[in-house]
Amino acid sequence: MAKEVIFTDKAPAAVGPYIQAAKVNGTVYCSGQLGLVPETGVLAEGVEAQAHQAMKNMGAVLAAAGSDYSKVIKTTIFLADMHDFALVNGIYESYFQGAFPARSCVEVAKLPKGGLVEVECIAEA
């Protein structure tokens, strides 16, 4: 089993001791993506903008791994406030066509850098 480290400058660099994603045996394991703008490293303004940016960042990491949204098997969404569920759910839905992946969505006490939403996934390569 060989692990391939996935990196793209089209998504923010990791903010800790981890990688953007790893590909093993045809499966891509994406680390959580915040709504950080890759060019600035600053969070987008507000939950709506952060949700879109987190999904775009995840898409960039998937592309770097030779995958895309249609190959996503499972996602997890972390929210700073579950009251944002409906808004984030609608944004999330807009990135998938056809069958949706399995998903969990949880409210957390805090996210890194004061983020409001974070998304991670597992996908086919």
C-alpha positions in Angstrom: 0.0 0.0 0.0 1.6 3.3 -1.1 0.2 6.6 0.1 0.3 9.4 -2.4 0.4 12.9 -0.8 -1.9 15.3 -2.6 -1.2 19.0 -2.7 -2.5 21.9 -4.7 -1.9 25.6 -4.4 -5.5 26.1 -5.6 -6.6 25.3 -2.0 -5.2 26.7 1.2 -2.1 25.0 2.7 -2.7 22.9 5.8 -2.8 25.0 9.0 -1.2 22.2 11.1 0.8 19.0 10.9 -1.4 17.3 8.2 -1.8 17.2 4.4 -4.6 18.4 2.1 -5.3 14.8 1.1 -3.9 11.3 0.6 -4.6 8.8 -2.1 -4.4 5.1 -1.2 -5.6 2.2 -3.4 -7.8 4.4 -5.6 -9.4 6.2 -2.7 -8.9 9.9 -1.8 -9.1 11.0 1.8 -9.5 14.8 2.0 -8.7 16.7 5.1 -11.2 19.3 6.3 -11.4 22.4 4.2 -12.3 25.7 5.8 -13.6 28.7 3.9 -10.1 30.1 3.6 -9.3 32.0 0.4 -6.2 30.3 -1.1 -4.6 33.5 -2.3 -4.8 35.3 1.0 -5.2 32.6 3.7 -8.0 34.7 5.1 -11.5 33.4 5.9 -14.2 34.5 3.5 -16.7 36.8 5.1 -19.7 35.1 6.7 -21.1 31.6 6.7 -22.5 31.6 3.1 -19.2 32.8 1.6 -17.2 30.3 3.8 -19.4 27.4 2.8 -18.9 28.2 -0.9 -15.1 28.6 -0.4 -14.8 25.4 1.6 -16.6 23.5 -1.2 -14.4 25.1 -3.8 -11.3 24.3 -1.8 -12.5 20.7 -1.5 -13.1 20.6 -5.3 -9.5 21.8 -5.9 -8.0 19.1 -3.7 -10.2 16.5 -5.4 -9.1 17.7 -8.8 -5.4 17.5 -7.8 -6.1 13.9 -6.8 -7.7 13.1 -10.2 -11.2 13.1 -8.7 -14.2 15.4 -8.6 -17.5 15.9 -6.7 -19.2 13.1 -8.7 -16.8 10.6 -7.1 -17.4 11.7 -3.5 -18.5 8.7 -1.4 -18.8 10.4 2.1 -18.6 13.9 3.5 -18.7 15.4 6.9 -19.7 19.0 7.5 -18.7 20.7 10.7 -20.7 23.8 11.7 -20.0 26.4 14.4 -23.7 27.0 14.6 -26.4 24.4 13.7 -28.7 27.3 13.0 -26.8 27.6 9.7 -27.7 24.1 8.7 -30.4 25.0 6.1 -28.2 27.7 4.4 -25.1 25.5 4.3 -27.2 22.5 3.2 -28.4 24.4 0.1 -24.9 25.5 -0.8 -23.5 22.0 -0.3 -26.3 20.6 -2.5 -25.4 22.9 -5.4 -22.0 21.3 -5.8 -23.4 17.8 -6.5 -25.3 16.6 -9.5 -27.3 13.4 -9.4 -26.8 11.0 -6.5 -25.5 12.6 -3.3 -22.8 11.1 -1.1 -23.4 9.7 2.4 -23.0 12.6 4.9 -22.8 13.6 8.5 -23.3 17.1 9.8 -22.4 18.2 13.3 -22.1 21.3 15.3 -18.8 21.8 17.0 -17.6 24.1 19.8 -15.0 25.8 17.6 -13.2 25.4 14.2 -9.7 26.4 13.4 -9.0 30.1 12.7 -12.5 30.9 13.9 -14.1 29.3 10.9 -17.9 28.9 10.6 -17.9 25.8 8.4 -15.5 23.0 7.5 -16.0 20.1 5.0 -14.1 16.9 4.6 -14.6 13.9 2.3 -13.7 10.5 1.0 -13.8 10.0 -2.7 -12.9 7.6 -5.5 -9.8 8.7 -7.5 
